[in-house]
């Protein structure tokens, strides 16, 4: 208050006051006027993040907690959309200090932290996909993004650490398969594993002459062939392309390279086999034959 009185002097200077900047008004603790000036400024430029932050600070001084929190959330979300997750999380931390009983703020901060982690996974995965033959096959950056979009929700992506995911993808081959392509016949010993990116692959079994029963279908994110590659077993049914598909294929040589120098080879293999899709197909085949 002493600062405000000193600047105003005895009678005040109206012309001088009109020349005060927003920062001057904050220094003078004239927060209501500073807030009004900031709101007016934002009408002309709603995306001025610096002014939004300044307004949040002014609202804090005015003890208008709800308004301050709203401004911090707005800027935090804008930062996150541009990939600046650390800045966004820091601003949400300020909001949490202002409103410690608002659980929604912690939920939002946790979500932003997950998005930050997923962004790292995305970057590492796309680099691995590029090394999987993307550049050699003429795969564009847009196509790599589409491949990632199809795989982002898969359990394999969720379970493998970013470095392991990059290691795996970089040793796989990107393959496009036409409808009707037979990937493997029942009993075949072919040692390769496939991660379905998009399309549809069906496991079928001859149940009577001229007829085949569909045991199961596989779409984006599903792993098939783990029994043949990881356990040196046989394919439990015929696997064929039901709809045009794109897959990532890992052969025995690629698997060996993935395991050499791997800091967690056991965990790596467990994630590859944890869907147990081939085991489910084999169980379905036994049930049909048992009838």
C-alpha positions in Angstrom: 0.0 0.0 0.0 2.9 2.3 0.7 4.2 1.8 -2.9 0.7 2.8 -4.2 0.6 6.0 -2.1 4.1 7.0 -3.0 3.4 6.8 -6.7 0.1 8.7 -6.5 1.6 11.5 -4.4 -0.7 14.2 -3.1 -3.0 14.9 -6.0 -2.1 12.3 -8.5 -1.4 12.7 -12.2 -4.3 11.5 -14.4 -2.2 11.8 -17.6 0.6 9.9 -16.1 -1.7 7.2 -14.9 -3.0 6.6 -18.4 0.5 5.7 -19.5 0.9 3.0 -16.9 1.6 -0.4 -18.3 0.0 -3.5 -17.0 3.2 -4.4 -15.2 3.2 -0.9 -13.6 -0.3 -1.5 -12.3 0.8 -4.8 -10.8 3.7 -3.2 -9.1 1.3 -0.5 -7.8 -0.9 -3.3 -6.5 -3.8 -2.0 -8.6 -4.9 -5.5 -9.4 -8.5 -4.8 -10.4 -7.3 -2.3 -13.1 -4.6 -4.7 -14.2 -7.1 -7.5 -14.6 -9.5 -5.3 -16.6 -6.6 -4.3 -18.9 -5.6 -7.9 -19.4 -9.2 -9.0 -20.1 -9.5 -6.3 -22.7 -6.2 -7.2 -24.3 -7.2 -10.9 -24.5 -10.4 -9.9 -26.4 -8.2 -9.0 -29.4 -5.8 -11.9 -29.0 -7.3 -14.8 -27.1 -4.3 -17.0 -27.7 -1.8 -14.6 -26.0 -0.6 -17.1 -23.4 1.7 -14.6 -21.7 -1.4 -12.4 -20.9 -3.3 -15.4 -19.7 -0.5 -16.3 -17.3 -0.3 -12.7 -16.1 -4.0 -12.6 -15.6 -3.8 -15.9 -13.5 -1.2 -14.2 -11.3 -3.4 -11.1 -10.9 -6.4 -13.2 -10.0 -4.3 -14.9 -7.4 -3.5 -11.6 -5.8 -7.2 -10.7 -5.9 -7.9 -14.1 -4.2 -10.1 -15.0 -7.1 -9.0 -18.6 -6.9 -11.5 -20.1 -9.4 -10.6 -17.6 -12.1 -6.8 -18.1 -11.5 -7.1 -21.8 -11.8 -9.1 -21.5 -15.0 -6.4 -19.4 -16.6 -3.6 -21.8 -15.5 -5.6 -24.8 -16.9 -6.1 -23.0 -20.2 -2.4 -22.2 -20.7 -1.4 -25.7 -19.5 -3.6 -27.3 -22.1 -2.2 -25.1 -24.8 1.4 -26.0 -23.8 0.5 -29.7 -23.8 -1.1 -29.5 -27.3 2.2 -28.0 -28.6 4.2 -30.8 -26.9 5.5 -28.7 -24.0 4.3 -31.2 -21.3 6.7 -30.1 -18.6 5.5 -26.5 -18.8 1.9 -27.7 -18.7 2.5 -29.9 -15.7 4.3 -27.1 -13.9 1.3 -24.8 -14.3 -1.1 -27.4 -13.1 1.0 -27.7 -10.0 0.5 -24.0 -9.4 -3.3 -24.5 -9.8 -3.2 -27.5 -7.3 -1.5 -25.3 -4.7 -4.3 -22.7 -5.1 -7.1 -25.4 -5.0 -5.6 -28.4 -3.1 -9.1 -29.9 -2.6 -9.9 -30.0 -6.3 -9.2 -33.6 -7.2 -9.9 -33.0 -10.9 -6.7 -31.0 -11.1 -4.6 -33.9 -10.0 -6.4 -36.2 -12.5 -5.6 -33.7 -15.2 -2.0 -33.5 -14.2 -1.7 -37.3 -14.1 -3.3 -37.4 -17.6 -0.8 -34.9 -18.9 2.1 -36.9 -17.4 0.7 -40.0 -19.2 0.5 -38.0 -22.5 4.1 -36.9 -22.0 5.2 -40.5 -21.5 3.2 -41.7 -24.5 4.8 -38.9 -26.6 8.2 -40.5 -25.9 6.9 -43.9 -26.8 5.5 -42.5 -30.0 8.8 -40.9 -31.0 10.8 -44.1 -30.3 8.2 -46.3 -32.0 8.1 -44.2 -35.2 11.9 -44.3 -35.3 11.8 -48.1 -35.0 9.1 -48.2 -37.7 11.3 -46.1 -40.0 14.1 -48.5 -39.5 11.8 -51.4 -40.2 12.1 -50.7 -43.9 9.9 -47.6 -44.0 12.4 -45.5 -45.9 13.5 -48.3 -48.2 9.9 -49.1 -49.0 9.1 -45.4 -49.7 6.9 -45.1 -46.6 6.1 -41.4 -46.0 6.2 -39.7 -42.6 2.4 -39.5 -42.8 2.2 -43.3 -43.4 4.5 -43.9 -40.4 2.1 -41.8 -38.3 -0.8 -43.9 -39.5 1.0 -47.1 -38.7 1.6 -45.7 -35.2 -2.0 -44.7 -34.8 -3.1 -48.3 -35.5 -0.7 -49.7 -32.9 -0.9 -47.1 -30.2 -3.6 -48.9 -28.2 -2.1 -52.4 -28.5 -1.0 -54.2 -25.3 2.5 -54.7 -26.8 2.9 -50.9 -27.1 1.5 -50.4 -23.6 3.8 -53.0 -22.0 7.1 -52.5 -23.7 9.4 -49.7 -22.6 10.2 -47.1 -25.3 13.7 -48.4 -26.0 12.5 -52.0 -26.2 9.7 -51.0 -28.6 12.2 -49.2 -30.8 14.5 -52.2 -30.7 11.7 -54.6 -31.7 10.2 -52.5 -34.5 13.6 -51.7 -36.0 14.3 -55.5 -36.4 10.9 -56.3 -38.0 9.9 -56.1 -41.6 7.0 -54.1 -42.8 4.9 -56.3 -45.1 1.7 -55.6 -47.1 -0.5 -58.7 -47.7 -3.3 -59.1 -50.2 -6.6 -60.7 -49.3 -6.4 -64.5 -49.7 -2.7 -64.7 -48.9 -1.9 -67.8 -46.8 0.6 -66.9 -44.1 1.1 -70.4 -42.7 -0.5 -73.8 -42.9 -1.5 -75.9 -40.0 1.5 -77.9 -38.7 4.0 -75.7 -40.5 7.2 -75.0 -38.6 7.9 -71.6 -40.1 9.8 -69.5 -37.5 8.3 -66.0 -37.7 6.0 -63.9 -35.7 3.7 -61.2 -36.9 2.2 -58.1 -35.3 -0.9 -57.1 -37.2 -1.0 -53.3 -37.9 -4.2 -53.2 -39.8 -6.5 -55.4 -41.8 -7.8 -58.8 -40.8 -6.2 -62.2 -40.5 -8.2 -65.4 -39.9 -7.2 -68.7 -38.3 -9.2 -71.5 -40.0 -9.5 -75.2 -39.8 -10.9 -77.8 -42.2 -14.0 -79.2 -40.4 -15.4 -81.2 -43.3 -14.5 -81.7 -47.0 -14.6 -78.4 -48.9 -15.4 -76.4 -45.8 -13.3 -74.5 -43.3 -14.3 -73.2 -39.9 -13.0 -69.8 -38.6 -11.4 -70.3 -35.2 -10.5 -66.7 -34.6 -9.7 -63.5 -36.4 -6.9 -61.0 -35.7 -6.8 -57.2 -36.2 -4.5 -54.3 -35.4 -2.3 -54.9 -32.3 -2.7 -58.7 -32.3 0.4 -60.9 -32.2 0.4 -64.2 -34.1 3.0 -66.9 -34.6 4.5 -66.6 -31.2 4.4 -70.4 -30.8 6.3 -71.0 -34.0 9.0 -68.5 -33.3 9.4 -68.4 -29.5 8.6 -72.0 -28.7 9.8 -73.6 -32.0 6.3 -75.1 -32.3 4.0 -75.5 -35.2 1.2 -73.2 -36.4 -2.0 -74.6 -34.9 -4.2 -73.8 -38.0 -4.1 -72.1 -41.3 -3.6 -68.4 -41.1 -4.8 -66.4 -44.1 -5.5 -62.8 -44.9 -9.3 -62.2 -44.7 -8.9 -58.5 -45.6 -5.9 -56.6 -47.0 -3.5 -56.4 -44.2 -0.3 -54.6 -43.1 1.9 -56.5 -40.6 5.3 -56.3 -39.0 7.1 -59.6 -39.3 9.9 -60.8 -37.0 12.0 -63.8 -38.1 14.4 -65.9 -36.1 17.4 -63.8 -37.1 15.7 -60.6 -36.0 14.7 -62.2 -32.7 18.3 -63.2 -32.0 19.5 -59.6 -32.7 16.7 -58.2 -30.4 18.0 -60.4 -27.5 21.7 -59.7 -27.9 22.7 -57.0 -25.4 19.0 -56.7 -24.3 18.9 -55.4 -20.7 15.7 -57.5 -20.0 15.5 -60.4 -22.5 13.1 -62.3 -20.3 10.6 -59.4 -20.0 11.0 -58.7 -23.7 10.0 -62.3 -24.6 7.1 -62.4 -22.0 5.5 -59.3 -23.6 5.8 -60.9 -27.1 4.0 -64.1 -25.9 1.6 -62.8 -23.3 -1.4 -62.6 -25.7 -1.3 -66.4 -26.2 -3.2 -66.1 -29.4 -1.8 -69.2 -30.9 -2.6 -71.2 -27.7 -6.2 -70.0 -28.0 -6.4 -71.0 -31.6 -5.0 -74.5 -30.7 -7.6 -74.8 -28.0 -10.4 -73.9 -30.3 -9.2 -76.4 -32.9 -9.2 -79.2 -30.3 -12.8 -78.3 -29.3 -14.0 -78.5 -32.9 -12.2 -81.8 -33.5 -13.5 -83.2 -30.3 -17.1 -82.8 -31.5 
